[in-house]
Amino acid sequence: MKPITEKTQVEHYQELVREMTHADAHRGYEFNDEWVQRRGWKVVPVEDTCHFAAEEIATLVPVLRGAGYSECVAVATEPLDPAPACYRLSISEEDLREFNKECGPFRYLLTSEDRTWAISCNEWYNLFAGKPELLESMLGKPISEAREEYLSFATALAKEPDEPLLRVAKHYAAL
């Protein structure tokens, strides 16, 4: 995992992520619905564990490597100055564990250069996104099962029917 410090590269990756995410600064880590729909993507919220659980890493690495990816970028979706706004990660267990350690408390979006998949990480949940076939492989289970698991998690924490975690579950299930 290496910080990207060259200003034009950082701006390039920030612009790519801005196109993919919600324009409202308070929801800048959530995906832009129109962008997702135009690409035929699905989005699944997953319980966050600063950011990836060991099982998720063990699933993601072989799936993404098998799909031809050797690296990705992680772009902050919140201001972090003076901390790095972008990192280049190899698709490896080592780099994803290091990402957890260095960036776990912060909001970042991971994606490939061609933006054929993405994972938006925040302090409450991660949003796994991509075409359904790749997404199911990244999740290690069918989309419906992953959504049901997240809904159970969100429901267990909810005190009211319109809690933010429940809204996210319902919103992305409806896309």
Number of C-alpha atoms within 10 A of each C-alpha: 20 13 15 18 13 9 8 10 12 17 14 11 20 19 12 15 25 17 12 21 22 18 14 10 11 10 13 20 26 24 25 17 17 13 14 18 12 8 11 12 19 23 29 25 27 24 22 16 18 22 28 20 15 13 10 16 20 16 16 21 20 17 20 20 14 10 11 9 15 14 17 21 24 28 25 26 25 16 11 11 7 6 10 16 21 24 22 17 22 18 21 19 17 14 17 24 19 14 20 17 12 12 20 19 14 17 23 27 26 22 23 18 13 8 14 13 20 22 25 27 31 24 15 15 20 25 22 22 24 22 15 15 12 17 22 21 17 24 20 17 12 14 19 11 13 18 20 16 15 20 22 14 16 21 16 10 12 14 9 9 10 11 13 13 21 20 14 20 22 15 14 17 17 9 13
